[in-house]
Amino acid sequence: MKKIIAIAALICVAGMASAQKKKAIFVIIDGVSKDVIEKVETPNLHAIAKEGALLSAYQGGEKGQFNQTPTISAPGYTNVLTGVWFHKHNVPDNDIKAPNYNYPTIFRFFEDQYSSKKTAVFSSWEDNRTKLVGEGLAQTGNIKLDHHFDGLELDTVKYPHDKGRKFMADIDQAVVDDAVKTINQDAPDLSWVYLEYTDDMGHMYGDSEQFYDAVRAADRRVGQLWEAIKQRKAKYKEDWLIVITTDHGRDPKTGRGHGGQTDRERASWIATNAQPLNGYAKQAQQVAVVDILPTIARFVNIKLSAGQQRELDGVPLIGKVSLSQPQAVKVDGKINLTWTAQNIEGKVKVWLATTNNFKQTGKADAYKLVGEVPVQTGKFDIDLSKEATSDIYKIVLEGKYNTVNRWIVNK
């Protein structure tokens, strides 16, 4: 009888855990390379990582490849928001002239599935909401966030623009204060917090105490968010995921600039309380910032369609994954495919398309199944003599637990 009661209690506890409301928040701290996080005291980031991990990550796409992406702020944010690199989202700089809204942000994925749940953006830069998320635009389905706190950089009366840019430190603090207040009162289901001041100090002073002090201040602000989340978890038994990252690193000589493809400019990081992390997250020398979207999607139970999964460039950091790190090389009339098997279960279906409809119009491409092999094989060759000649070959590797893709682009 005691054994039956114990089993029933375990089932009850498991049911309560699965019924917990899931909340996710991601934070982008501008322009802080991985070496700075390792050098400067950041106790709050490390307290969060103690529950999950502090991962080395990269921005900038793959160096020298078709998906190489400038290590600039807006492209870096968009990599995180959409889970794809510049060759898809089309945000190459901070002008944000023509984003390709065919690639939805995490907010659109979430709102499309959970329209009654709450979303929020807390940002020192209004364009993050109006241009990158695309709030209220026809191209984004007129997405509407439930709460936003931004645009303070436009208020030069309350925040006069001094040469030392102290006003931006004050704005970052106001952004976090509002985020904490909103978490305490309403606990949005999906939130983004953006902090700028670190990048300002990097540009002005490079590797310096001024820059390091800005990093310490950002860590204190993260601590405020973390404390509010812990209080929500304790009081309401909510299940929270927090992910903190950066949009780019700094130049290796002075720390003042960024935008290129040096290791330091590409050196991002991900601090998260996510647990347990999967084998890919634990074993990869560097994960990618585009992994954040599929990770959040899994945590908050966003169901991505097969077509949506075929376009994402990231791999989830939680839950089971079949394969990662795909590579595709065209040589001697063939496309040689390789990947890292993360799970021995099931097979990999190899799909090929010679159109790029999704990028151009948002319509699905016509994929053809060209092969199927056990995932642990780790390789497959596509014989192009059997396929139509094309300027682009879109290859999708569909495993049991996740899907990855590569493009071959004839320049």
Number of C-alpha atoms within 10 A of each C-alpha: 6 7 8 9 10 11 12 12 12 12 12 12 12 11 11 12 13 11 12 14 15 16 21 20 23 22 21 22 21 25 33 28 26 25 15 16 19 10 9 15 15 19 14 21 24 19 17 21 20 14 14 19 21 22 21 21 24 27 32 30 25 15 16 9 10 17 18 16 27 25 27 26 23 21 27 30 24 25 30 26 25 29 27 25 29 23 15 22 24 20 26 22 17 12 10 15 11 12 20 20 23 16 23 22 22 21 24 23 19 22 18 13 14 15 13 9 12 18 23 24 26 27 28 27 19 18 18 23 22 12 18 24 25 23 20 15 14 10 14 18 13 12 18 20 19 12 16 20 19 22 16 21 17 14 10 11 8 11 16 14 15 10 7 11 15 16 19 22 21 14 23 26 19 18 23 23 16 15 27 20 13 17 20 15 10 11 22 20 19 24 23 23 22 23 26 21 26 24 26 20 26 27 17 16 16 21 19 15 12 15 25 22 15 21 26 19 18 25 21 17 20 23 18 16 23 18 14 18 23 15 14 18 16 10 9 11 16 19 20 21 21 22 23 23 27 28 30 34 36 32 22 15 10 13 23 21 19 23 18 19 21 16 17 21 28 29 26 30 27 24 26 24 21 22 13 14 18 16 15 25 21 14 10 14 10 16 25 27 31 27 24 25 27 24 23 25 17 15 19 19 13 18 13 15 8 11 13 15 19 22 20 23 24 28 27 25 25 20 16 16 22 26 26 23 17 18 15 20 14 17 9 9 11 15 19 16 19 18 20 17 22 20 18 14 15 14 18 26 18 22 20 22 21 20 17 17 13 17 19 11 11 13 12 14 17 13 16 14 12 17 14 15 15 15 24 18 14 17 18 18 16 20 14 16 9 10 14 10 10 13 12 15 22 19 26 24 26 22 24 17 15 21 24 22 23 22 18 18 13 10 6
